[in-house]
Amino acid sequence: MLGLGCRLRPLGAGRGARASARLSAGTEMPKKAGATTKGKSQSKEPERPLPPLGPVAVDPKGCVTIAIHAKPGSKQNAITDVTAEAVSVAIAAPPSEGEANAELCRYLSKVLELRKSDVVLDKGGKSREKVVKLLVSTTPEEIVEKLEKQVEKK
């Protein structure tokens, strides 16, 4: 077999092996002046609360997002259900060339009483599972309330 220049050393045969061997069991290395421990307890950012369970949440940038389960090709636009995972929305547009995505944003802007430009498709352009972002300062509670009113009208 050819030697590739790689030698295996037994464990503990590195540079610091003798220094660590001299320390007795239970003693620690002395700390440098000004050294800090790295850990969660000294995190500079305050811990954020867990996102609310449900289809409407707030992303790290502060925008409200809505998880959508789209049903394109329906007879008419309607919000059919609001579950813990997603808001089910029937869309009266075919799922081709982005027509259903555009109709989804237009319909949600009407339901949520927002401008069309404030409702943007964030993820899921070619999937039924989508995430819509609202570019307006509002609370998730207000959004859920408006969505649930639409389900009741059905």
N, C-alpha and C positions, 0 to 999 in steps of 0.2 A: 504494500500500500504506500502511496506517495505521502510524504510529510508536507503538509500545507502551511507549516509555520505557526500552527496554533498549539500551544501547550496548555494542558489542563493543570491547574494547581489544586492541591487539596484545600478544603475549607479552612479558613482561618490563617492562610498563608499570605495574606495581603500585607500592605505597609502598616496598617494600624493593628495588626494582630497582636504584636507584642505589647503595645500600649493598652489595649483592652484586656489583655490577659492579666496585666498587673493589678487592675482594679478588683477589689474583692467583691464578692456577691452582695447585692443590695446597695452599693454606692453608686452615685451618679457622677457624670462629668461635671466639672464646675462650669457655671454659666458666665458668659462674657458680660461685661458691663453694658447695660442698655439693651440687652437681648430680650426679646418678647416671645411669648409662646404663640404659635400659630394654631388657631382653632376657631370653632364657631362662636365661642363665647366672646371673642374680641372682634367680631365682624363689624365693619364700619357702617354698613347699611342696616337700617332697622328691618327686622323680619317682617315680610309682607304677610297679611292674612291669606289663608287658602282661598282660591277662587270659589265663588258660590257654585253649588251643584245645580246644574240646569243648563238649558241651551243658551242663555244670555250671560255673558261674562265681560270683564274688563281686561284688556290686554296690558302688558307692561308699559306701553306708551300712553295709556289712559283712554284709549278708544273702546267703545262698547262693541262687542262682537256677538253674532248670533249664529249658532249651529243650525243649519237648514238641511232637511231631507226633502229634496225636490222631486216632484212627480210631473215631468213635462208631458205635453200632449193631452192634457185634460180638456174638458169642455169649457170650463171657466176658471178664472183665478180664484183661489180660496185658501185660507189657512185651515187645514183639516184637523190638526191636533198639536198640542204643546205637551211634550213629554220631558222627562229629566235629561234625555240625550239630545233631542233636536226638536225643531219646529217643523212640522210636516206642511209643505206648501204645494198645492196643485197649481200648475202653470199652464195657461192656455196658449202655448207656443210649442212648436216642434223643437226637439233637442238637436238642431243642426245649425251650424255656423254661428253659434252663440246667441241665437234668437231667444231661447228659454232663459239664458242668464240675464240678458237685457230686460226681458219682461219681468223676471223675478225682482230685479232691483227697482224697476219702475213701480211694480205692484207694492213692494214693501215700503217704498217712499210714500205712496198714497196712504197705506194703512197706518204708518207711523207718523204721518203728517210732517214729513221732512221734504227738503228739496231732493230732486233726483240725483244731483251731484254729491249729496251727502251720504248716499247708500252705494257702497262699492263692494264688488265681489273680491274677497281676499284670497280664498283657496277653493279648489275643487271645480275648476273651469270645465272639466270633462267628466265629472263624477256627479252622482246624485247627492252625495254628502258634500255640502258646501259650507263655507264660512263667509258671512257677510259682515263687513265692517262699517260702522256708522261714524262719520267724520264730524259729529256734533257732540257738544257736551250735554249729556243726559245721563240718567241713572238706569241701571238694569231693571230696577223695579218698575219704572214708568213704561219701559219697553214691554216687559212681560204683561203688564196690565193691558196695554193696547192690543197685544197679540191675543190674549185670552178673550177680550171683548169680541174680536173677530170670529173666534171659534164658537162663541155663544150665539152669534147672529146666524150662523149656519143652520 
